[in-house]
Amino acid sequence: SPEDLLNLSRTSAGLREILMSKSSKRVWEAARMVQGTIPACPSDLSEPQYADLLFGKGCSVSERSRLQLDIS
């Protein structure tokens, strides 16, 4: 599953380098499709970013986004 790939990418620098590379896109897509219940990845996110959004335990808001939120 994408969640498993995300967790695996966090186990070592080597696996992170492999799984976060652009060449692993098809692996992430296949994991998402096999899961069967996850909608397509939005065009403004990579597959790993999408998996982190869905299954990650934290919140990642950039400083720029934070500043825009404070202004609004």
C-alpha positions as CSV (number, residue, x, y, z in Angstrom):
1,S,0.0,0.0,0.0
2,P,1.1,3.6,-0.3
3,E,1.2,3.8,3.5
4,D,3.6,0.8,3.6
5,L,5.8,2.5,1.0
6,L,5.8,5.7,3.0
7,N,6.8,3.8,6.2
8,L,9.4,1.9,4.3
9,S,10.9,5.1,2.9
10,R,11.4,6.3,6.5
11,T,13.5,3.3,7.6
12,S,16.8,4.2,5.9
13,A,18.5,6.8,3.8
14,G,19.0,4.3,1.0
15,L,15.4,3.3,0.8
16,R,14.3,6.9,1.0
17,E,16.6,7.8,-1.9
18,I,15.1,5.0,-4.0
19,L,11.4,5.5,-3.1
20,M,11.5,9.3,-3.3
21,S,13.1,9.3,-6.7
22,K,11.1,10.2,-9.8
23,S,11.8,6.8,-11.3
24,S,9.8,5.2,-8.5
25,K,6.5,6.9,-9.7
26,R,5.1,3.7,-11.1
27,V,5.7,1.8,-7.9
28,W,3.7,4.4,-6.0
29,E,0.9,4.4,-8.6
30,A,0.7,0.6,-8.6
31,A,0.5,0.6,-4.8
32,R,-2.3,3.1,-4.9
33,M,-4.2,1.2,-7.6
34,V,-3.9,-2.1,-5.8
35,Q,-5.4,-0.5,-2.7
36,G,-8.4,0.2,-4.9
37,T,-10.1,2.9,-2.7
38,I,-7.7,5.8,-3.1
39,P,-8.6,8.4,-5.7
40,A,-6.1,9.5,-8.3
41,C,-3.2,11.7,-7.2
42,P,-3.8,15.4,-7.6
43,S,-1.7,17.0,-10.4
44,D,0.0,19.4,-8.0
45,L,1.4,16.6,-5.7
46,S,3.8,13.7,-6.3
47,E,2.7,10.2,-5.3
48,P,4.8,10.2,-2.1
49,Q,3.4,13.7,-1.2
50,Y,-0.1,12.4,-1.7
51,A,0.6,9.3,0.4
52,D,2.0,11.5,3.2
53,L,-1.1,13.7,3.0
54,L,-3.3,10.7,3.3
55,F,-1.4,8.6,5.8
56,G,1.2,10.9,7.4
57,K,1.0,11.7,11.1
58,G,2.0,15.3,10.9
59,C,1.0,18.5,9.3
60,S,3.3,20.2,6.8
61,V,2.5,23.8,6.1
62,S,5.2,25.8,4.5
63,E,6.3,29.2,6.0
64,R,4.9,30.9,2.9
65,S,1.5,29.3,3.3
66,R,1.5,30.2,7.0
67,L,2.2,33.8,6.1
68,Q,-0.7,33.8,3.6
69,L,-3.0,32.3,6.2
70,D,-2.0,35.0,8.8
71,I,-2.8,37.8,6.3
72,S,-6.2,36.4,5.5
